[in-house]
């Protein structure tokens, strides 16, 4: 049994197990303590269509071809769900619509693909728990996806106000809605800098962290349900994201650049076949998830897959060092490569090169 919790827009360093100072994620932190935590996992794109497709296909965006919202995954591309379905697994997905809707082609291989646009875990959560109860004796792949952390950073109370305290924006009537933040992003593209005040940013980040806490409470509910059903100990449980979020660390907001604030994502894998309570400092990519899971369940990894299995790392072993690659059609058509100690970001339009020692300079503020 394999369960993937795919928390859209979840930035790694906003979780306690990745160094967050606020108590945003106690249930996730406990899961991480029983799992293998990958400290340096990088997404292949800065936004949902390319990155989510890379996760489910093991391919870089320039190879799977789904880059923009209206792009549709080609039938000939083999997905994780197709391989597991053909191997006898029951395959199901509960997703939050938008760029994850069935029309994207990401439903390939899922026998049930339930898309609930804008429903979030309030709608998806009960459905997932009922599905688990019905399939407790099956071998299955279950994908659970939500946009609850995504802008407009508006979770239900008490999460919405949990970290706001007396932080108030300086811009009159400022709310971190998607429309307002998109306008900031467009202005940043034109070269305007620090459009939002530090107080505005602090307020938006506090609201974002409230969304993280809301999702993590649901994670506690899901994990407890699995314990009650008796499937927790023997299941492979993954928590990851497709991308993070910028809060003006590089002059903009939302997610279109390839800095670590956006492309470094959480990747936590709990499995009876993994070394519990370990942390891996090797660089990995989200395209590595598909071959890793297929090796764990004894399935054949498709020849087209560009990721590699991280099973040796799950078991306390080692792999040859690798670089992680990310690519974007946005913000100057960026490319990024992450090596063992440094990250290089290249803008094809301007020819600008940037180099960061990302392990020490996590938010990449000092361009070498």
C-alpha positions in Angstrom: 0.0 0.0 0.0 1.4 3.3 -1.1 0.0 6.7 -0.1 1.3 10.0 -1.5 0.3 13.2 0.3 1.0 15.9 -2.3 0.7 19.3 -0.6 0.8 21.9 -3.3 2.9 25.0 -2.7 4.4 23.7 0.5 7.8 25.3 1.1 10.2 23.0 2.8 11.6 25.5 5.4 8.1 26.2 6.8 8.0 22.8 8.4 9.5 22.2 11.8 11.5 19.2 10.6 13.1 21.4 8.0 14.0 24.1 10.5 10.9 26.3 10.8 10.8 28.3 14.1 7.0 28.5 14.3 5.1 25.3 15.5 3.5 24.8 12.1 3.8 21.0 11.7 3.9 18.8 14.9 2.1 15.8 13.2 4.3 16.0 10.1 7.4 16.4 12.3 6.4 13.2 14.2 6.0 11.4 10.8 9.4 12.7 9.7 11.0 11.3 12.9 9.8 7.8 11.8 10.7 8.3 8.2 13.6 9.1 5.9 13.7 12.9 5.4 15.5 14.2 2.3 17.0 17.5 3.2 17.7 18.6 -0.3 15.0 17.5 -2.7 14.4 19.8 -5.7 11.4 20.1 -8.0 11.8 20.2 -11.7 9.7 23.2 -12.3 8.5 26.3 -10.3 4.8 25.8 -10.8 2.1 23.1 -10.8 1.7 21.9 -14.5 5.4 21.0 -15.1 6.3 20.0 -11.6 3.4 17.7 -10.8 3.7 16.0 -14.1 7.4 15.4 -13.5 6.5 13.8 -10.1 4.0 11.4 -11.7 6.1 10.5 -14.8 9.7 10.6 -13.7 10.5 13.0 -16.6 11.8 16.5 -16.9 9.3 19.1 -18.1 11.1 19.5 -21.5 10.6 15.7 -22.0 7.0 15.2 -20.8 5.8 18.4 -22.5 3.3 19.6 -20.0 4.5 23.1 -19.2 1.5 25.4 -19.4 -2.0 25.1 -17.9 -3.7 24.1 -21.2 -1.1 21.5 -22.1 -2.3 17.8 -21.9 0.0 14.9 -21.0 0.5 12.7 -24.1 -0.9 9.2 -24.0 2.4 7.6 -24.8 4.0 9.0 -21.6 4.0 6.2 -19.0 2.9 7.3 -15.5 3.5 5.9 -12.0 -0.2 5.0 -11.8 -0.2 3.1 -15.1 2.8 0.9 -14.0 1.2 0.1 -10.7 -2.2 -0.5 -12.1 -0.7 -2.9 -14.6 1.0 -4.6 -11.7 -2.3 -5.4 -10.0 -2.6 -2.4 -7.6 -5.8 -0.5 -7.1 -5.1 3.1 -8.1 -7.0 6.1 -6.9 -6.5 9.9 -6.6 -8.3 12.7 -4.8 -7.1 16.0 -6.2 -8.1 19.7 -5.7 -8.8 20.5 -9.3 -7.2 23.4 -11.2 -4.0 22.3 -12.9 -4.5 18.8 -11.4 -7.9 18.2 -13.2 -8.4 15.1 -15.2 -8.3 17.2 -18.4 -4.6 17.6 -17.8 -3.9 14.0 -18.5 -2.6 13.3 -15.0 -5.4 10.9 -14.5 -3.6 8.3 -16.7 -3.5 5.0 -14.9 -5.8 6.0 -12.1 -8.9 3.8 -12.0 -10.6 6.5 -9.9 -9.6 10.1 -10.3 -11.8 12.4 -8.2 -11.2 16.1 -8.8 -12.8 18.6 -6.5 -11.9 22.2 -7.7 -11.3 24.3 -4.7 -12.6 21.8 -2.2 -9.4 21.4 -0.2 -9.1 18.9 2.6 -12.5 19.9 4.0 -14.1 18.1 1.1 -11.3 15.7 0.1 -10.4 14.5 3.6 -13.6 12.7 4.5 -13.7 11.1 1.0 -10.1 9.8 1.5 -10.9 8.3 4.8 -14.0 6.5 3.5 -11.9 5.2 0.6 -9.3 3.9 2.9 -11.9 2.0 5.0 -13.2 0.3 1.8 -9.7 -0.7 0.5 -8.0 -1.7 3.7 -7.3 -5.2 2.3 -6.1 -4.1 -1.1 -2.7 -3.4 -2.6 -3.2 0.2 -3.7 -1.6 3.5 -4.8 -3.5 6.5 -3.4 -2.7 10.1 -4.3 -4.1 12.8 -2.1 -3.6 16.4 -3.3 -4.6 19.8 -1.9 -4.2 23.5 -2.6 -4.9 24.5 1.0 -1.5 26.0 1.4 -1.7 27.9 -1.9 -2.7 31.6 -2.1 -4.9 33.3 -1.0 -3.5 32.0 2.3 -7.0 31.8 3.8 -7.5 28.7 5.9 -10.4 28.4 8.4 -10.0 29.7 11.9 -8.2 29.3 14.2 -5.5 28.5 11.7 -6.0 31.8 9.8 -5.1 33.9 12.8 -2.8 31.5 14.5 0.5 33.2 13.7 -0.7 36.6 12.8 -0.7 37.9 16.4 -0.2 41.6 16.2 1.4 41.5 12.8 -0.6 43.9 10.6 0.1 45.0 7.0 1.2 48.6 6.3 -0.7 48.8 3.0 -4.3 49.8 3.7 -6.7 46.9 3.1 -3.9 44.6 2.1 -4.9 40.9 1.8 -2.7 38.3 0.3 -5.2 37.3 -2.3 -4.1 35.5 -5.5 -5.1 38.6 -7.6 -3.2 41.0 -5.5 -0.1 38.8 -5.3 -0.2 38.2 -9.1 -0.2 41.9 -9.6 2.9 42.2 -7.4 4.5 39.4 -9.4 3.8 41.2 -12.7 5.2 44.5 -11.4 8.3 42.6 -10.2 8.7 41.3 -13.8 8.9 44.9 -14.9 11.7 45.6 -12.6 10.0 47.1 -9.6 11.6 45.9 -6.3 10.2 45.4 -2.8 6.7 46.3 -3.8 5.3 45.0 -0.5 6.6 46.4 2.7 8.3 44.1 5.2 5.1 44.3 7.4 3.0 43.2 4.4 5.3 40.3 3.8 5.4 39.3 7.5 1.6 39.3 7.5 1.3 37.2 4.3 3.9 34.7 5.6 2.0 34.4 8.9 -1.2 33.6 6.9 0.7 31.1 4.8 2.0 29.4 7.9 -1.5 29.2 9.2 -2.4 27.2 6.0 0.5 24.9 6.7 -0.8 24.3 10.2 -4.3 23.6 8.8 -3.0 21.0 6.4 -0.8 19.4 9.0 -3.9 19.0 11.3 -5.5 17.0 8.5 -2.3 15.0 8.2 -2.7 14.0 11.8 -6.3 12.9 11.1 -5.2 10.8 8.1 -2.4 9.1 9.9 -4.6 8.3 12.9 -7.2 6.8 10.6 -4.5 4.6 9.1 -3.4 3.5 12.5 -7.0 2.6 13.5 -7.3 0.6 10.2 -4.1 -1.2 11.0 -2.4 -0.2 7.8 0.0 2.5 9.1 3.0 0.3 10.0 3.1 -1.7 6.7 2.3 1.2 4.3 4.7 3.3 2.3 3.7 6.9 3.1 5.1 9.9 1.2 4.8 13.6 1.9 6.0 16.0 -0.7 5.2 19.1 -2.6 5.5 20.3 -6.2 7.0 23.7 -5.4 7.4 26.2 -2.6 6.6 29.9 -2.5 8.6 33.2 -2.6 8.0 36.0 -0.1 10.0 38.7 -1.8 13.4 37.1 -1.0 14.2 37.7 -4.7 12.0 40.7 -5.4 8.8 38.9 -6.1 6.1 36.6 -4.7 4.2 33.4 -5.6 6.2 30.8 -7.6 7.8 31.4 -11.0 11.6 31.6 -10.2 14.0 28.7 -9.6 15.5 29.9 -6.4 15.5 27.4 -3.5 12.6 29.2 -1.9 10.5 27.8 -4.7 12.3 24.6 -6.0 13.4 23.1 -2.7 10.6 20.9 -1.5 9.9 18.6 1.4 10.3 14.9 0.7 9.5 12.5 3.5 9.2 8.7 3.0 8.0 6.3 5.6 8.2 2.6 4.7 8.8 -0.7 6.4 11.6 -1.1 3.9 13.3 2.1 4.9 15.6 3.1 7.8 13.3 5.0 10.2 14.4 8.2 11.7 17.2 9.0 9.2 18.0 12.2 7.3 19.6 12.1 3.8 21.8 15.0 2.8 22.3 13.9 -0.8 20.7 15.9 -3.5 17.6 14.3 -5.0 14.9 15.3 -7.5 11.2 14.8 -7.4 11.5 12.7 -10.6 13.3 10.2 -8.4 10.0 9.3 -6.6 8.5 7.2 -9.4 11.5 4.8 -9.8 11.9 4.7 -6.0 8.4 3.6 -5.4 8.4 1.1 -8.3 11.5 -0.5 -6.9 10.0 -0.7 -3.5 6.9 -2.6 -4.8 8.9 -4.8 -7.1 7.6 -3.3 -10.4 9.7 -2.6 -13.5 10.9 0.9 -13.9 10.0 2.2 -17.4 13.0 2.8 -19.7 11.8 6.4 -20.4 12.1 7.4 -16.7 14.8 10.0 -16.2 14.8 9.9 -12.4 16.7 7.2 -10.5 15.7 5.0 -7.6 16.7 6.3 -4.1 16.1 3.0 -2.4 19.7 2.6 -1.4 19.4 6.0 0.4 16.2 4.8 2.1 18.1 1.8 3.5 21.1 3.8 4.8 23.3 3.1 1.9 24.8 5.5 -0.7 24.6 6.5 -4.3 26.9 8.3 -6.7 26.4 12.1 -6.2 24.0 13.6 -8.8 22.9 17.0 -9.8 19.3 18.2 -9.8 17.9 20.1 -12.7 15.0 22.6 -12.8 13.7 24.5 -15.8 11.1 27.3 -16.4 9.5 29.1 -19.3 9.0 32.0 -17.0 11.2 34.9 -15.6 13.7 35.0 -18.4 13.5 31.3 -19.3 15.5 30.1 -16.3 17.5 26.9 -15.8 19.0 25.7 -12.6 21.4 23.0 -11.6 22.1 21.9 -8.1 25.3 20.2 -7.3 26.6 18.8 -4.0 27.4 22.3 -2.6 26.5 24.9 -5.1 23.5 25.9 -7.2 23.8 27.8 -10.5 20.8 29.6 -12.0 21.0 30.8 -15.6 18.6 33.1 -17.4 18.5 32.3 -21.1 17.0 35.7 -22.1 19.6 37.9 -20.4 22.5 35.5 -20.2 22.8 36.2 -16.4 24.5 33.5 -14.3 24.1 33.3 -10.5 25.9 30.9 -8.2 25.0 30.2 -4.6 26.3 28.0 -1.8 22.8 26.9 -1.0 23.5 24.7 2.0 24.9 27.7 4.0 22.9 30.4 2.2 19.5 28.7 2.2 17.6 31.6 0.8 20.3 32.3 -1.7 21.0 36.0 -0.9 24.8 36.0 -1.7 25.5 35.6 -5.4 29.0 34.4 -5.8 
